[in-house]
Amino acid sequence: MVDTDFAWRLTQGLVRIDSSDPGAYEGEIERYIKALVEERLAQLSHPVLDAVQVEELEVLPGRRNLMVTVPGLSDEPRLVYICHMDTVTLGDGWDADIPPLGAIVRNDKLYGRGACDMKGGLACAIAALVHTLERVAAEGKLPRRGFSLICSVDEEDFMRGSEATIDAGWVGSREWVLDTEPTDGQIQVAHKGRTWFEIEMTGVTAHASQPGRRGCRRCHGRGRVFAPSRVYGAAAHDELGPSTITFGQIEGGYRPYVVPDRAKVWVDMRLTPPTDTAAATRMVEQAIAVAEAAVPGCHGSYTVTGDRPAIERDPNSPLLAALKRAADDVTDADTTVGFFTGYTDTAVIAGKTGNRNCMSYGPGSLALAHKPNEYVPHADIVRCQQVLIALADNVLWDASGQVGA
């Protein structure tokens, strides 16, 4: 009998643990999950569970990935649930009676940092793992297909946790890989690319009261580079839509009455095919060249600090077919297949390994992530736990769930 509120209670426990990045990071929550798994293995105490592997991988000092693997009897690709343990910083702006680590429940909604991004999804994945361990013990045999839960670090920063899983051979091009990011009830199978630039423009200082003087004109050259807010001339993708630019951070100057002699901007580009990092780089170079030509003495430079390719939908993915079947059966509805506007651990795996069976499905809404008063609804947790368990049951055990390799 499946405990339908297992993940709901577990989400509360996980939200109460500070795993902010930057901040407390993932040490405490990783130890909490590892102890939970080891305690359940000890309680079940069946010889067949001796084959279950619990592995840790130090990615950064004191920050470890955790992987629990139930091996399969065949060489079919493993089913892998990958979930990050870190959250963004706790932040300001929370209501006075909703502390970020309080795990307050109101109107069937659980409030707290990481409630939807993604401790709710992490709890659902752990629930599926626990269910699988219990089924292995009850049936006295391992499943046909192997199953792993990977709990990763650093997803909210440079995604070094997912990169480390690839480098360590924990996951590659064959596995069926699902993350449990908040997806608003959808299965999300595609991602915009993510390219980051640091652009710096230099000139000389000038008095702010004389906008026509040479120094100020050099500042105008910086404006010619920093002003655009979209990727000009880039075609929109049929599913992912247009490429976009966000100027997330701008630095320069030291007094309001002095034209700065340098300015620096950090640019986040979300690129959709056919636009890629090479095309974006040409745009940045052209913008710098135009500014330098228009304003003598103005000089520009740039560095690419992040390069993640766009991930397009594979309509023939066997994981997509199996996940949609599970979601449709649980919800008794036609589950929407869409795309993820951000970048996730599965997108990193897809981009680096060419794996075409990587996607997202989890509780909550991305629109609430990273914000004050973040929450996840109880109904979403229950639904997602049931879907992840159904997917695991279907593809690990059920011969009729063998929809391809």
N, C-alpha and C positions, 0 to 999 in steps of 0.2 A: 504494500500500500504506500503510494507516494505521499510524502508530507508536503502538501501544496504551499505551505508557508515557511518551508525551510529557508529558501533564499531571502524571503522578506525579513526574517529574524536575523539572518546572517548579514544582510545589508546594513542593518542597524549597528551591528557590532563592528563592521568594517568602517562605517562612516565615523564612528567614535575614535578611530585610530588616525592620528595626524600623519599623512604620507605626502604632504605638500612638496612641490618641486618648483622652485627652490624652497627649502624649509626643512622639515623633519626627514624627508625622503622616505625610502621604502623599507628600512631595516625592521622596524617593529611589525609592520603588516605582513612582511614575508615570513617572519618567525611565527606569527599567529596562524597563517594559512598552513605552513608546514606542520605545526603542532596539531592542528585540526585533522589533517590528513593522516598523520601517524597515529593519532588517538583512534580514529575510525578503523584503520587497519588492525590495530591491536584489539579493538572490540570485536571485529569480525573473526579474527584469529582462524583463518582457513589456510591450509597448506598451499593452495593454488595461488593465494595472494602473495606468496613469497616471490613470485615473478615480477610483482609491481616494483618499478624503479622510481625512487625519489632523488632527484639530482638538483644541485645548486651550481650556479655559475656567477662568479663575481665579475661584474661588468665595470664597476667603478668602486673605489674604496668604500666598503661597508654597504654596497648596493648590489644585491644578488638577484638574478633571475632564478625562478623555481620551476622545475618541470616534473610532473608526475605522469608516468607512462604505464598503461595497462597493455602489455604486448598482445598481438593477435596471432592466431594460428596460421594465417596465410601471409603471403607477401604483398597483399593489396595495400594501397596507400593508406597510411594512418589518417584518422580524423583528429584534427588538432583544434582545440579552442585556445586562443591566445588573448590574454586580458592584461592590461597594464594596471599596476598597483599604485602609481603616483597620481596625484591630482595637481591642478594649478594651485597657486598660493591661496591661503584662506581669504584674503582680501577684505576690503571694507564695504560698508553699505548694507550689511545684514540688518534685518529688523532686530530690535533690542531683545525680543523674546525668542529669536531663532538663532542660537549660537551655531557657528559653522561646524562644530564637532558634536553638536547636541543630539543629532539623530531624532529630532522632534517629529512626531506623527500627528497630523491634523487633517481631518477630512479625507482619510485614506491616502494621504500623501506623506512621504518621508523626506524631511528637509535636512540638508547638510552638504558640506563640500564633498563632491564626488558622488553624491546620491545617484545621479544619472550618468556622470562621466568619471569613472565607469564602475563604481563599486556595486551598483545594482546588477550590471551585466556580469561582473566578476563573481558575485554571489550565485547567480544563475548557473554559470559554468561550473563552479564548485559543486553545486547541487547535482548537476549531471554527472560529474566525476563520482560523487558519493553514491549516487544511484547505480552507476556502473560497477563500482566495487561491491556493493551489496548484491547485485545480480550475479557477479562472478562467484561470490561466496555461496549464494543460494543454489546455483546450478553446478558448482564444483568444477567449472572449466572456464578457460579463457575465451574471449569472443573471437569471431572469425577475423575481424579487422582490428588492428591496434588503435588505441586512443591515447591522446596526451592532452593534459592541461598545462599550458605555459603561462606563468605569471611574470610579466616583464617590468623592467624599470625604464625610466627616462623617456617615456612616450611623450610626455608633455613638454619635452625640451628638444633634444637632438635625435631621439629615437635610437639611441645606442643600444638599448636592450634588445630590440628586434634584430638589429644588425648583428649583435653578438650571438643570437640564436642561430643565425645563418652560418656565421663563422665557425661555431661549435658543432655544426652538423645536426642540430636539433630539428631543423626544418629546412626543406629545400624545394625543389621543383615538382615533387610528386605528391606531397601530402594535400589533403583537403583541409584548408585553413580558414577558420571563422573567428573573427573578433566580435565582441559583444558591446560595441559602442552604441550610444543611443540613436535609434534609427526611425523613431516615430511610427513604429509598426511595420516598416518596410524591410525588405531585403535589399541591401544596397551593394551594388556589384561593380561600381566604377568610381574613379577618383580623378579630380583635377590634379595636374602636376603642381609641384610647389618649388619655385625657384627663388632664392634670396640673393639680393645684391646689397653691397655697401658701396655707395657712390660718394666721392669727395670732390668738391670744387674749391679752388684757391684763387685769390686775387690779392688786393691790398685794402687796408682800411681807408675810410673816408668819413667826413663829418656828415651826420644824418640830415643836416639842414640844407645840404647842397646836392640834391639828387642828380644833377646833370654832370657832376664832376666824375673824373675817371674812376676813382675807387668805387663809387656807387654803381657805375656801369658794370663793373666786374661782378658786383653782387647780382645785378640783373641777369648776368650770364648764368649764375647758379639757378635763378628762377626759371630759366628756359629749360633746364634739365629736370628740375624737381616738380614742375607744374602738372605734367600729365597725370590723369587718374584712370586711364584705361589703355589697353594695348592697341595702338592704332593700326588699322589695316589687317587685323587678325580675324580670320573667319571663325564664326561660332560653330561649335561642335553640335551635331544633331541631338545628342543626349546630354552632354556636359555643359552646353551653353557657351557663352563668351569667356575669353580670358580676361582677368581683372588684375589691377594693381592696387596695393595698399601701401601708403607711406606711413609705416608704423612708428618711426622714431626719427626726429630731426635734431641735429646738434650744431651749434655755432654761435659766435658772438660772445661779448662779455659785458656790454652796456647797451641800453636801448637807444642811445643817441650816437652810437658808432656803428657804421656799416662794417660787418665782420669781414675779415680777410680770408676766412675759410668757412665752409659749411659741409656737413656730412649727413646723409640720409640713409636709412635702412629701408629697403624696398622688398615687399612680399608680392610676388607674382603668382597667381593661380592660373596655370596655362592649360589650354585644351587643344588637342590635335586639330590641325597640323602644327600649331605653334609649339615650339619646344625651347629648351634653354639656349640652343644655338641661335634661334631666331630672336629671342629676347635679348641676347647679348649684342646682336647686331643693332637692335633698336637703341640700346643704351649707348653703344659706341657712336651711333649717328647723332643722338641727342647731345652728347658731349662735344662732338665735332662741330655741330651747328652753333653751340654756345661759344666755343673757342673762336670760331670764325667771326661771329657777330660782335664779340667783345675782346679786343686785343688785350693780352696779358692774363686772360682767364684760362685756367688749366684744370682739367678733370681727370679722374682716375676711378677705377671700380675694381671690386673683388666679388666673385661669385662665392657665397658662403653656404649655399644649400642648393642641391640639384636633385629633385625627385621627379621622375617621369609620370605622366598621366597614365592611368590604368583604364582601359576600355572594357566594356562588357564582353564576356564570352558566352553567347547564347547556348553553346553546346556543353557547358560545364556540368559534369555529373553532380558536383556538390550543389550547384544551383537547383537542379532538378530535385535532389533529395531534400534540400532545405525547404523548397517551396511546397513539396508534398507534406512535410511535417507541419509547416506553418498553416497551410490550408486546412489540414485535418484538425488541428487544435482549435483554430478560430472559426472553422466552418465558413470561411470566406476566401475570396480570391486575393491572396497577398500581393500587394504592389511590389514590383521590382524597380528600384530607382538607383540613384547614385549618391555618394557621400561627398558633401561639399568640402570637408576637411581632408586630412591625410592621416592614415592609421597604420598600426603595425602590419596589418595584412597588405596594405599598399606597398610598404617597404619590401615585404617578402616577394610580392608579385613583381615589383620593379627590378629587384636585384637578382631574382632567380628565374624569371619568366614563367612562374607558376600561374596557370590560368584558373585555378580553383581557390581563389582568395576573395573573401567578401565579409560583410558586416551585417549583424542582426542582434539588436539588444533593446532593453527597456528604456523608456524615457525619450526626451526630445533634445536634440542637439541645440535647439534655440535656448535652452535653459542652462547649458553647460558654461562653466567659467563665470557665471553671474552670481551676484548675491541672491540669497533665498533659493538656491538650486534645490530641486526636488525631483522625486520619481514617484509615480502613482503605484499603489498596491496592485491594481489590476495588471499593470504592465509587467511587474515582477512575476506575478503568477503566470501570466501568458508566456513570458520568455522562458521561465523555468520549464514549463511543460513542453515548449517547442524544442528546447535544447535536449531534454531527455528523450523526446520522441525521435529526434534526428539521430541521437546516439543509439537508441534501441534499433532503429531501422537499418542503419548502415553497419553497425558492429555485429549484430546478431542475425537479423532477418535476411534470409536468402533473397526474398523478393525486393529487399532494399538495395541489392547489388545492381546499381544503375550505371556501372562503368568504372573503369580504372584510369 
